[in-house]
């Protein structure tokens, strides 16, 4: 069976702004409330996660993630409203493209 796959990468000025690993990072930050915990869950270094997050926040017109400084209860991170919108938009695009890819896969295997 022949199968077409499609990976969505949204670029800004030629650089990947949002893709599969970055969306997973945003999802894990949303789930964990922490960049460090999200990095551990994805098995990537904190520094790599921080650099990806910094790249996304720098490229976006509004921050996708807001970092909270440590204190008595420790710091954390949370997805901003704009970050949730971007994440939801990405998944909507991904769903629409996947529907097209599914149809192509049906047609090329007839």
KALIN-V250343 format. One record per residue. N is the residue number from 1. PSI is psi in whole degrees, -180 to 180 (none if undefined). OMEGA is omega in degrees with one decimal (999 if undefined). D_CENTER is the distance of its C-alpha to the mean C-alpha in Angstrom with 2 decimals. Layout:
n,psi,omega,d_center
N,PSI,OMEGA,D_CENTER
N,PSI,OMEGA,D_CENTER
This chain:
n,psi,omega,d_center
1,135,175.7,30.40
2,139,-178.2,28.32
3,132,176.0,24.66
4,136,173.7,22.22
5,152,-179.9,18.51
6,128,176.4,15.89
7,129,-177.6,12.49
8,126,175.5,10.63
9,120,178.8,9.97
10,124,-176.0,10.30
11,152,172.9,12.63
12,121,-177.7,14.49
13,39,175.8,17.90
14,-2,-179.2,17.33
15,140,-179.9,14.42
16,116,178.0,10.89
17,-40,-176.6,9.03
18,131,179.0,5.80
19,-171,-175.2,5.86
20,-48,-176.9,5.82
21,-36,179.9,5.80
22,-36,177.2,3.31
23,-36,176.1,1.18
24,-41,177.5,4.69
25,-46,178.9,5.41
26,-42,178.9,4.80
27,-44,-178.9,6.62
28,-36,175.0,9.01
29,-43,178.6,9.77
30,-43,-178.3,10.59
31,-41,-173.2,12.65
32,-26,-175.7,14.31
33,19,-175.9,14.79
34,134,175.8,14.68
35,-40,-179.8,12.77
36,-47,179.7,15.54
37,-39,178.6,15.37
38,-43,179.0,11.64
39,-44,179.0,12.52
40,-43,-179.2,15.57
41,-37,-180.0,14.08
42,-2,179.5,11.88
43,44,173.3,15.09
44,159,-179.0,14.05
45,153,176.2,16.11
46,-41,-179.0,15.63
47,-43,178.7,16.44
48,-44,178.8,13.78
49,-43,-179.7,11.07
50,-41,179.7,12.99
51,-41,176.9,13.24
52,-46,-179.9,9.58
53,-44,179.0,9.33
54,-42,177.6,12.64
55,-45,-179.9,11.85
56,-47,-178.9,9.20
57,-36,179.4,11.80
58,-40,-177.5,14.58
59,-29,-175.4,13.54
60,152,177.1,12.87
61,-22,177.7,16.14
62,149,179.3,15.25
63,139,175.5,13.30
64,-32,-179.4,9.91
65,138,176.4,11.00
66,123,179.6,14.72
67,139,177.7,16.22
68,132,178.5,19.51
69,153,177.8,22.32
70,160,179.2,24.12
71,-150,179.1,27.32
72,-45,-179.8,29.42
73,9,-178.7,26.55
74,173,180.0,24.15
75,-153,179.6,21.14
76,-173,178.7,17.66
77,148,176.1,14.52
78,149,178.2,13.36
79,132,177.2,10.89
80,168,175.4,13.12
81,-40,178.1,14.31
82,-41,177.8,12.88
83,-41,177.7,9.34
84,-39,178.2,10.05
85,-46,179.6,11.55
86,-43,179.3,8.83
87,-45,178.5,6.50
88,-40,176.9,9.88
89,-43,178.8,10.82
90,-47,-178.6,8.15
91,-31,175.3,9.40
92,-46,176.9,12.84
93,-46,-179.5,12.83
94,-42,-179.8,11.77
95,-44,-179.9,14.61
96,-43,178.8,17.04
97,-41,-179.6,16.63
98,-36,176.0,16.96
99,-42,178.1,20.13
100,-45,179.7,21.53
101,-42,177.6,20.81
102,-43,179.1,22.49
103,-43,177.9,25.47
104,-43,-179.5,25.78
105,-37,176.5,25.84
106,-48,-175.6,28.58
107,-38,-177.4,30.58
108,-10,179.6,30.57
109,14,176.9,31.79
110,none,999,34.70
